[in-house]
Amino acid sequence: MERDVFTGNFTQQEPLPQASVEAALRVMQSGRLHRYNTAPGEVSEAAALEAEFVAYTGAAYALAVASGGYALATALRALGVGPGETVLTNAFTLAPVPGAIASLGAVPVFVGVTEDLVIDLDDLAAKAAQARVLLLSHMRGHIADMDRLMQIANAAGLIVVEDCAHTMGARWNGVMSGRHGAIAAYSTQTYKHLNSGEGGLLITDDAELAAKMVMLSGSYMLYERHGAAPGPAVFDAVKYDTPNVSGRMDNLRAAVLRPQLADLDRQCARWNERYRAVEAGLTGTPGLTLIARPEAEDYVMSSFQFLALDWAGREVADLVARTARRGVELKWFGAPEPSGFTSRYDSWRYAPSQPMPRTDRVLAGLLDLRLPLTFSLEDCALIARIIREEAGAVFQAG
Ligand SMILES: *Cc1c(COP(=O)(O)O)cnc(C)c1O
């Protein structure tokens, strides 16, 4: 039998919009790439991006920075997290999240993941007293019950920082992801929902935290040139006491991001069409568990996850190898040795951890694929068919 092979590239993004290319050219022609290098009366691209991000999210303040990981560390610094302090975070997330905690000399304390791929709220409730801050990662775009999470956090006096690297544009119960916690951080790295190669954004409603984050990012005494920062009186209270840890965004990146932000909702809808095409193709596959999506969650899915729950390791490895031969790249979070990335608590050996059997069971069977917008809906259907056929072959043999 002639078998279909997929020939698309899982890491190929769309080109940037023409408006981004033209805006980048204008910045380069001006020579003014540094965000504070403005002509008299000029609003920099970075400041304009911040104003537009405030308009998009509804937050009071926004700050553009050099990366998502830098944004996370800046949020923690502004909250006064320091050496030796424990910070709660997800056992399943990407390396920059525990890395941001460790960059301050603080110590991550890991909270488990459920079969729905969200933070385990029972485990969170049990550990809530161990820290002052929760760095909550909406890993791979799966949003926990934020109403219950905030109840747990508020009852325990936990400050929540949201890592929205995968939830820019998503909502829980109508509330935009990033609007529940004290601070939210976003990434504009190439594999996220906006692409400037590297970059990050921060939002908050708290004027003092906003001023501290602006100072931390390296504003010198030029904070009045920001697009969505508090007034000078708030800076007067913090400006001599907040160190400069430079991590500004430049005008070139801001310029390519602004047209993408204007188009974000349309792009999010296109990602979700692709997600649903894969989901439809995999529904009912024997041996595979799809992730249930709650009614209250308006997700944005630029990747797809499913579980080969309780399969033997060699069976999952066999599925990954079989689909790879047909052009479908699956990432396996349960592989004995991490390759390409780390996403599990026991890969971060600088932080102490106890075995987490329920989390280990989920991660042992967790598979993931990227869904770049360069894939057509037919591509997505073919990818699902290949996974379904190969899972059938492995599952029957097993
Ligand atoms: C990408 C990502 C980040 C931030 O990454 P940067 O590469 O530093 O922008 C943070 N959290 C998660 C879950 C991510 O996937």
The ligand as a Tripos MOL2 file, in Angstrom:
@<TRIPOS>MOLECULE
LIG
   15    15     1     0     0
SMALL
NO_CHARGES

@<TRIPOS>ATOM
      1 C1          8.8180   30.5510   25.1910 C.3       1 LIG1
      2 C2          8.3980   30.4520   26.5830 C.ar      1 LIG1
      3 C3          8.7720   31.4060   27.5360 C.ar      1 LIG1
      4 C4          9.6660   32.5850   27.2490 C.3       1 LIG1
      5 O1         10.6880   32.2660   26.4330 O.3       1 LIG1
      6 P1         11.7260   33.3020   25.7560 P.3       1 LIG1
      7 O2         12.3760   32.4320   24.7520 O.co2     1 LIG1
      8 O3         12.6160   33.7380   26.8510 O.co2     1 LIG1
      9 O4         10.9590   34.4380   25.1590 O.co2     1 LIG1
     10 C5          8.2590   31.2760   28.8100 C.ar      1 LIG1
     11 N1          7.4370   30.2750   29.1330 N.ar      1 LIG1
     12 C6          7.0620   29.3310   28.2500 C.ar      1 LIG1
     13 C7          6.1240   28.2720   28.6900 C.3       1 LIG1
     14 C8          7.5380   29.3820   26.9560 C.ar      1 LIG1
     15 O5          7.1790   28.4250   26.0900 O.3       1 LIG1
@<TRIPOS>BOND
     1     1     2 1
     2     2     3 ar
     3     2    14 ar
     4     3     4 1
     5     3    10 ar
     6     4     5 1
     7     5     6 1
     8     6     7 2
     9     6     8 1
    10     6     9 1
    11    10    11 ar
    12    11    12 ar
    13    12    13 1
    14    12    14 ar
    15    14    15 1
@<TRIPOS>SUBSTRUCTURE
     1 LIG1         1 GROUP 0 **** ****
